[in-house]
Amino acid sequence: MNFTEFNQTDFCLQFHCPERSVSTAVYVLLYVSAAAVVLLTVCGNLLIIISVCHFKQLHTPTNMLILSLAVSDFLVGVFVIPIAIMWMIESCWIFNRVFCICFMLSSYVLTSTSIYNIALIAVDRYFALSNPFLYTKAVSVNTMCFVVLGDWFVLLIYNIALQYFSGTLKNIVTCPGDCFLLLNEAWSLVDLLFTFVFPLTVIIILYALVFIIAKKHATAIRELNAQSSKNATGSKSERKAAKVLGILVSVFLVCLFPYFIYSLLGNVTEIEVESFQKLLVLVYLNSTINPVIYALFYPWFRRCVKLVLTFQIFRTDSALTKVL
């Protein structure tokens, strides 16, 4: 999420807060819609967090990655989406410089964390399908929790280092009505490679391999005899999980790729504030869509939601309830 460094004075002269051109009714409708998006993002991801944390049957290595993704999406819904949508509706940054820096830092950290969570899910699914016996022995819930915490820590340190060494305090645009971090060409390239190119390459390559393996498993499973029905069921379950997570990744790529392409072209084309805002909001809206995907494709999530909303999780031993 950056722009190549350019003359800040020229940028400020080119930018101004436009007068509101929509009626009061449309203006109110936009804010009501924004509130609905924020509410769906926060509540949907909160339900995922509660479900995975509460029900012991969901304490699996893969679900620890889903939990990590839900936490980052939840924080995006709380700290990033409201400000981003407000900025887009107003077509103007209405907060001060300090708030701008905090918004940029939280946006950087949470967005990059979501991207790497998706990449880790791709690694997890590939490992589980390509080496199921080794995966069962080597990957535990504790191991995955350590990986997740390490992922958050590394990305937090990276983004703080990026802000520090790239001179964020000097390069934050502070002209009236605007909030952008300006990076020079070197830091812009580093951030693009680390935040987008590397994880996206991992995601695309590994999921291509996952679907190749899943196709081979589908062929092999038809050749299994009745004695191997138990193993067949297990393999089918793994393939189904890979398929659902593949949908999750596909939606993620659809939300991310427009901004990714815009970032690549941003070095050779002029910056358009409105286009940048819309593509950035599209990236954030992926955090809203993810719980909807879980609700549509994961029966366990629908069962958990029912138990949570009916307050059955407060019953004795509710954590041992079978949801799978």
Secondary structure as GFF3:
##gff-version 3
##sequence-region A 1 324
A	DSSP	beta_strand	3	4	.	.	.	ID=ss1
A	DSSP	alpha_helix	8	14	.	.	.	ID=ss2
A	DSSP	alpha_helix	24	54	.	.	.	ID=ss3
A	DSSP	three_ten_helix	56	58	.	.	.	ID=ss4
A	DSSP	alpha_helix	61	75	.	.	.	ID=ss5
A	DSSP	pi_helix	76	80	.	.	.	ID=ss6
A	DSSP	alpha_helix	81	90	.	.	.	ID=ss7
A	DSSP	alpha_helix	97	130	.	.	.	ID=ss8
A	DSSP	alpha_helix	132	138	.	.	.	ID=ss9
A	DSSP	alpha_helix	141	165	.	.	.	ID=ss10
A	DSSP	alpha_helix	168	171	.	.	.	ID=ss11
A	DSSP	beta_strand	182	183	.	.	.	ID=ss12
A	DSSP	alpha_helix	185	192	.	.	.	ID=ss13
A	DSSP	pi_helix	193	197	.	.	.	ID=ss14
A	DSSP	alpha_helix	198	221	.	.	.	ID=ss15
A	DSSP	three_ten_helix	226	228	.	.	.	ID=ss16
A	DSSP	alpha_helix	229	265	.	.	.	ID=ss17
A	DSSP	alpha_helix	273	297	.	.	.	ID=ss18
A	DSSP	alpha_helix	299	309	.	.	.	ID=ss19
A	DSSP	three_ten_helix	312	314	.	.	.	ID=ss20
A	DSSP	three_ten_helix	318	320	.	.	.	ID=ss21
###
